[in-house]
Amino acid sequence: MRILMVAARCHPLMGGIETHIQEVGPRLVSRGHEVDILTTDPTGDLPVEETVRGMRLRRAPAWPKNRDLYIAPAIYRAIRQGEWDVIHFQGYSTFVAPIGLCAAVQSGTPFIITFHSGGHSSRLRNMVRRSQHALLRPLVNRADRLIGVSQFEADFFSARMGVPRERFIVIPNGAAMPCPSVGVTVDRHLVLSVGRLERYKGHHRIVAAFPELLRRIPDARLHIVGTGPYEEDLRRLVETLGLEKRVTISAIPGSDRQRMADLLAGAGLFALFSEYEAHPVAVMEALALRRPVLVSTTSGLLELVERGLCRGVPINSSSQVLAAAIAEELSSRRQVPDMVLPDWEACAQALGEVYREVVGGSTPVRLPLEAGMPPAEPA
């Protein structure tokens, strides 16, 4: 089967969607499928075409260079000129989605959308989200399948876009990681926060809580892993609070899975105080390595708390409350039991089944724009 995945960002960049593609794409290739990736490169520094783990990557120019809008007209041309059995849109939040969706509709190629929704640090972008969803609804309504990475995400977009919930299926992100290297031990005083350096991710909340945490646990340290536009603000906050010797900020290439596994396995606590997550890959990776996880009780993170996978604290908690929760987790040395977690093999298998159903014609034929569709397989 010829599969095209369309995403604003991909290898070698780091992030949830990027990791998702890097995990499921090669697994689909190993099952005999041809997988092409159509993505963007606002910098112009990456190869226009390359092959990565059996997947053919093509990068289109995008503008502006220093913003995450990803306006890429070449996406439309590439989809209209190519031939695939099915197109899978990974993510919806940039201009790549409407440009690509219009091309898919015009080409008549069956297409699928996985929302991979996330928050944003811009107040303006958050204010226009509802309008964005309304404008995308006619295109979303033409999809052959709609996929949420969590029950929360499927419920949210069903309500927000006025699409019947039975049209969604849920396919969670995987949680597999390499085994830690020999000799890696747990540092009971190390707190780890992983994710793109955006304000909504909440890294600054952990930094702000650290002076109080150090009064409780003098040897505590924080390692923030990621890149993004909020890095300088985080570094200024660390400097203002005099935490240069206690807080480090660095990046790990998305392809270096072993290094990330070793870092996660050695942490006393993984913390993520994000304002919005659908089904965070980094959290699932920490759980896969049996590390205790502390999160804010919001969006898809609340779903993980309710399932007993993580401990939660309210999103509006003060620095004192956050410090107390972190200190309690570090001091308790809580043992994370073996858990049945979703894995990437199951994710790739589920996607392959969806592709076969769509291409094989066992799904209802798409109806005209705005007319809705008969129910798909329930989640």
C-alpha positions as CSV (number, residue, x, y, z in Angstrom):
1,M,0.0,0.0,0.0
2,R,1.3,3.5,-0.8
3,I,0.9,5.7,2.3
4,L,1.6,9.5,2.5
5,M,2.0,11.0,5.9
6,V,1.8,14.8,6.0
7,A,3.1,16.8,9.0
8,A,4.5,20.3,9.6
9,R,7.5,18.9,11.4
10,C,9.4,15.6,11.1
11,H,12.9,14.1,11.5
12,P,15.4,15.2,12.7
13,L,13.3,17.5,14.9
14,M,12.0,16.5,18.4
15,G,8.4,16.4,19.5
16,G,5.4,14.2,19.9
17,I,4.3,14.0,16.3
18,E,7.9,13.6,15.2
19,T,8.4,10.7,17.5
20,H,5.1,9.2,16.4
21,I,6.1,9.2,12.8
22,Q,9.6,7.9,13.5
23,E,8.1,5.0,15.5
24,V,5.1,3.9,13.3
25,G,6.5,4.7,9.9
26,P,9.3,2.2,9.8
27,R,7.0,-0.4,11.4
28,L,4.6,0.1,8.5
29,V,7.5,-0.2,6.1
30,S,8.5,-3.5,7.7
31,R,4.9,-4.7,7.0
32,G,5.5,-4.2,3.3
33,H,4.0,-0.7,2.9
34,E,5.5,2.2,1.0
35,V,5.6,5.2,3.3
36,D,6.3,8.7,2.1
37,I,6.6,11.7,4.4
38,L,5.7,15.2,3.2
39,T,6.8,17.8,5.7
40,T,8.3,21.4,5.7
41,D,11.6,23.1,6.3
42,P,11.3,26.8,7.2
43,T,15.1,27.1,7.6
44,G,16.2,25.8,4.2
45,D,19.0,23.9,6.0
46,L,17.7,20.4,5.6
47,P,17.8,18.1,2.6
48,V,14.9,18.5,0.2
49,E,14.6,14.8,-0.1
50,E,16.2,11.9,1.9
51,T,15.4,8.3,3.0
52,V,15.2,7.7,6.7
53,R,14.6,4.2,8.0
54,G,12.9,3.1,4.8
55,M,10.7,6.2,4.6
56,R,11.0,8.7,1.8
57,L,11.0,12.2,3.1
58,R,10.3,15.3,1.1
59,R,10.5,18.8,2.6
60,A,8.7,21.8,1.2
61,P,9.7,25.4,1.9
62,A,7.7,27.1,4.6
63,W,7.3,30.6,5.9
64,P,7.9,32.5,8.1
65,K,11.2,31.2,9.3
66,N,10.9,32.0,12.9
67,R,7.2,31.3,13.5
68,D,5.3,28.0,13.8
69,L,2.7,28.9,11.1
70,Y,4.3,26.7,8.4
71,I,2.7,28.3,5.4
72,A,3.8,26.0,2.6
73,P,2.0,26.2,-0.7
74,A,4.2,23.5,-2.2
75,I,2.4,21.0,0.1
76,Y,-0.7,21.5,-2.2
77,R,1.2,20.9,-5.4
78,A,3.0,17.8,-4.0
79,I,-0.2,16.2,-3.0
80,R,-2.0,17.0,-6.3
81,Q,0.9,15.7,-8.3
82,G,1.5,12.5,-6.4
83,E,-0.3,9.2,-6.3
84,W,-1.0,7.4,-3.0
85,D,-3.6,4.9,-1.8
86,V,-4.2,6.9,1.4
87,I,-3.1,10.2,2.9
88,H,-2.6,10.5,6.7
89,F,-2.5,14.0,8.1
90,Q,-0.5,14.0,11.3
91,G,-1.6,17.1,13.3
92,Y,-4.0,19.9,12.4
93,S,-2.8,23.1,14.1
94,T,-0.7,24.8,11.4
95,F,-1.4,26.0,7.8
96,V,-0.1,22.6,6.6
97,A,-3.4,21.0,7.5
98,P,-5.9,23.2,5.5
99,I,-3.5,23.4,2.5
100,G,-3.0,19.7,2.5
101,L,-6.6,18.8,3.2
102,C,-7.8,20.9,0.3
103,A,-5.4,19.1,-2.0
104,A,-6.5,15.7,-0.7
105,V,-10.2,16.6,-1.4
106,Q,-9.4,17.9,-4.9
107,S,-7.3,14.8,-5.7
108,G,-10.1,12.4,-4.5
109,T,-7.5,10.4,-2.5
110,P,-8.9,8.8,0.8
111,F,-7.5,10.6,3.8
112,I,-7.3,10.3,7.5
113,I,-6.6,12.9,10.3
114,T,-4.9,12.3,13.6
115,F,-5.3,15.5,15.5
116,H,-2.2,15.3,17.8
117,S,-3.5,18.4,19.5
118,G,-1.4,20.6,21.8
119,G,-1.5,23.9,23.5
120,H,0.2,27.1,22.5
121,S,2.0,29.9,24.3
122,S,0.4,32.7,22.2
123,R,-2.7,34.2,23.8
124,L,-3.9,35.3,20.3
125,R,-3.5,31.8,18.9
126,N,-5.5,30.4,21.8
127,M,-8.2,33.0,21.3
128,V,-8.7,32.1,17.6
129,R,-8.7,28.3,18.1
130,R,-12.5,28.1,18.2
131,S,-12.7,30.0,14.9
132,Q,-9.9,27.8,13.5
133,H,-11.8,24.7,14.4
134,A,-15.0,26.1,12.8
135,L,-13.2,26.9,9.5
136,L,-11.6,23.4,9.4
137,R,-14.8,21.6,10.1
138,P,-15.9,21.3,6.4
139,L,-12.6,19.7,5.6
140,V,-12.5,17.5,8.7
141,N,-16.0,16.3,7.7
142,R,-14.6,14.9,4.5
143,A,-12.1,12.6,6.2
144,D,-12.5,8.9,5.8
145,R,-11.4,8.4,9.4
146,L,-10.8,10.7,12.4
147,I,-8.3,9.5,15.0
148,G,-7.8,10.8,18.5
149,V,-4.7,9.8,20.5
150,S,-6.8,9.7,23.7
151,Q,-10.4,9.5,24.7
152,F,-10.1,13.1,25.8
153,E,-9.0,14.2,22.4
154,A,-11.7,12.4,20.6
155,D,-14.4,13.7,23.0
156,F,-12.9,17.3,22.7
157,F,-12.9,17.5,18.9
158,S,-16.3,15.8,18.6
159,A,-17.8,18.5,20.7
160,R,-15.8,21.4,19.4
161,M,-16.3,20.6,15.7
162,G,-19.8,19.2,16.0
163,V,-18.8,15.9,14.6
164,P,-20.5,12.8,15.9
165,R,-18.4,11.0,18.5
166,E,-18.9,7.6,16.7
167,R,-16.9,8.9,13.8
168,F,-13.8,8.9,15.9
169,I,-11.5,6.0,16.8
170,V,-8.8,6.2,19.4
171,I,-5.3,5.0,18.7
172,P,-2.9,5.9,21.6
173,N,0.7,6.8,21.1
174,G,3.1,4.0,22.1
175,A,5.3,3.9,25.2
176,A,8.2,1.7,24.2
177,M,11.8,2.8,24.9
178,P,15.2,1.1,24.6
179,C,16.5,-0.7,27.7
180,P,18.7,1.6,29.8
181,S,22.4,1.2,29.3
182,V,24.4,-0.9,31.8
183,G,25.3,1.1,34.8
184,V,22.5,3.6,34.7
185,T,21.2,4.2,38.2
186,V,18.4,6.4,39.6
187,D,19.4,9.8,41.0
188,R,16.7,10.2,43.7
189,H,17.2,14.0,43.7
190,L,16.9,14.6,39.9
191,V,13.7,16.0,38.5
192,L,13.2,15.8,34.7
193,S,11.0,17.9,32.6
194,V,10.9,17.0,28.8
195,G,9.1,18.8,26.0
196,R,9.3,21.7,23.6
197,L,10.3,24.9,25.3
198,E,7.0,26.8,25.1
199,R,5.4,28.6,28.0
200,Y,2.3,26.5,27.9
201,K,4.4,23.4,28.6
202,G,4.9,24.6,32.2
203,H,8.7,24.2,32.5
204,H,8.8,27.7,34.2
205,R,6.4,26.4,36.9
206,I,8.9,23.8,38.0
207,V,11.7,26.4,38.0
208,A,9.6,28.8,40.0
209,A,9.0,26.1,42.6
210,F,12.6,25.1,42.9
211,P,13.7,27.7,45.6
212,E,11.0,26.3,47.9
213,L,11.9,22.7,46.9
214,L,15.6,23.3,47.8
215,R,14.5,24.3,51.3
216,R,12.9,20.9,51.6
217,I,15.4,18.9,49.6
218,P,18.8,20.8,49.4
219,D,20.3,18.4,46.9
220,A,17.5,18.6,44.4
221,R,18.3,19.3,40.7
222,L,16.2,20.0,37.6
223,H,17.1,19.0,34.1
224,I,14.9,20.5,31.3
225,V,15.2,18.8,27.9
226,G,13.9,20.5,24.8
227,T,14.3,23.3,22.3
228,G,11.9,26.1,21.5
229,P,11.2,29.9,21.6
230,Y,10.8,30.0,25.4
231,E,14.4,29.0,26.1
232,E,15.8,32.4,26.7
233,D,13.0,33.3,29.1
234,L,13.6,30.1,31.0
235,R,17.3,30.8,31.2
236,R,16.6,34.3,32.5
237,L,14.2,32.9,35.1
238,V,16.9,30.4,36.3
239,E,19.4,33.3,36.5
240,T,17.0,35.6,38.4
241,L,16.3,32.9,41.0
242,G,20.0,32.1,41.3
243,L,19.5,28.5,40.2
244,E,22.3,28.2,37.7
245,K,24.0,25.3,39.7
246,R,20.7,23.5,40.2
247,V,18.9,23.8,36.8
248,T,20.2,22.7,33.4
249,I,18.6,23.1,30.0
250,S,19.7,21.1,27.0
251,A,18.4,19.2,24.0
252,I,18.6,15.6,22.9
253,P,18.2,14.8,19.1
254,G,15.0,12.9,18.5
255,S,16.9,10.1,16.9
256,D,19.0,9.5,20.0
257,R,16.6,7.2,21.7
258,Q,19.2,5.5,23.8
259,R,20.4,8.7,25.4
260,M,16.8,9.7,26.1
261,A,16.1,6.3,27.7
262,D,19.2,6.6,29.9
263,L,18.2,10.1,31.0
264,L,14.6,9.1,31.8
265,A,15.7,5.9,33.6
266,G,18.0,7.9,35.9
267,A,15.5,10.5,37.0
268,G,14.0,10.4,40.5
269,L,10.8,12.1,39.1
270,F,9.4,13.1,35.8
271,A,7.2,16.2,36.0
272,L,5.1,17.9,33.4
273,F,2.9,20.9,34.4
274,S,1.6,21.6,30.9
275,E,-1.6,23.5,30.3
276,Y,-2.7,21.1,27.5
277,E,-1.7,17.7,26.3
278,A,-3.7,15.1,24.3
279,H,-1.5,12.1,25.0
280,P,2.0,13.1,25.8
281,V,4.7,10.8,24.3
282,A,7.3,11.9,26.9
283,V,5.1,10.9,29.8
284,M,4.4,7.5,28.3
285,E,8.1,7.0,27.7
286,A,8.8,7.8,31.4
287,L,6.1,5.3,32.5
288,A,7.6,2.7,30.2
289,L,10.8,3.0,32.1
290,R,8.8,2.8,35.4
291,R,9.6,6.3,36.6
292,P,7.1,8.1,38.8
293,V,5.3,10.9,37.0
294,L,3.8,14.1,38.4
295,V,1.5,16.1,36.1
296,S,-1.1,18.9,36.0
297,T,-4.7,17.7,36.2
298,T,-5.8,19.1,32.9
299,S,-6.7,17.9,29.3
300,G,-5.3,14.4,28.5
301,L,-3.1,14.5,31.5
302,L,-6.2,14.2,33.8
303,E,-7.1,11.0,31.9
304,L,-3.7,9.5,32.8
305,V,-4.2,10.5,36.4
306,E,-7.7,9.0,36.5
307,R,-6.3,5.7,35.2
308,G,-3.8,5.7,38.0
309,L,-0.7,6.1,35.8
310,C,0.4,9.4,37.2
311,R,0.0,11.6,40.3
312,G,-1.7,15.0,39.6
313,V,-1.7,18.5,41.0
314,P,-4.2,21.3,39.9
315,I,-2.9,23.4,37.0
316,N,-3.3,26.6,39.1
317,S,-1.3,25.3,42.1
318,S,1.1,27.8,43.8
319,S,4.9,27.3,43.7
320,Q,4.7,26.1,47.4
321,V,2.1,23.4,46.5
322,L,4.1,22.3,43.5
323,A,7.3,22.1,45.6
324,A,5.5,20.1,48.3
325,A,4.2,17.6,45.8
326,I,7.6,17.2,44.1
327,A,9.3,16.8,47.5
328,E,6.8,14.2,48.5
329,E,7.4,12.2,45.3
330,L,11.2,12.4,45.6
331,S,11.2,11.5,49.3
332,S,8.7,8.6,49.0
333,R,10.8,6.9,46.3
334,R,7.5,5.5,45.0
335,Q,7.9,2.3,43.0
336,V,6.1,2.2,39.7
337,P,4.6,-1.2,39.1
338,D,4.7,-3.0,35.8
339,M,1.8,-1.7,33.7
340,V,0.1,-2.6,30.5
341,L,0.9,0.4,28.3
342,P,0.1,1.0,24.7
343,D,3.1,0.2,22.5
344,W,4.2,1.3,19.0
345,E,3.7,-2.1,17.5
346,A,0.0,-2.0,18.5
347,C,-0.2,1.6,17.2
348,A,1.3,0.7,13.8
349,Q,-0.9,-2.4,13.5
350,A,-4.1,-0.4,14.3
351,L,-3.1,2.2,11.7
352,G,-2.5,-0.5,9.1
353,E,-6.0,-1.9,9.7
354,V,-7.5,1.6,9.3
355,Y,-5.6,2.1,6.1
356,R,-6.8,-1.3,4.7
357,E,-10.4,-0.5,5.6
358,V,-10.3,2.9,4.0
359,V,-8.5,1.7,0.8
360,G,-10.5,-1.6,0.7
361,G,-13.8,0.3,0.6
362,S,-15.2,-1.3,3.7
363,T,-15.8,2.2,5.1
364,P,-18.7,4.4,4.0
365,V,-18.2,6.6,0.9
366,R,-17.5,10.2,1.8
367,L,-20.6,12.4,1.5
368,P,-20.7,15.9,0.0
369,L,-19.2,18.8,1.9
370,E,-21.0,19.6,5.2
371,A,-23.3,16.6,4.8
372,G,-21.7,14.5,7.5
373,M,-21.0,10.8,7.3
374,P,-22.4,7.5,8.5
375,P,-20.8,6.3,11.7
376,A,-17.3,4.8,11.6
377,E,-16.0,2.0,13.9
378,P,-16.6,3.1,17.5
379,A,-13.5,3.9,19.7
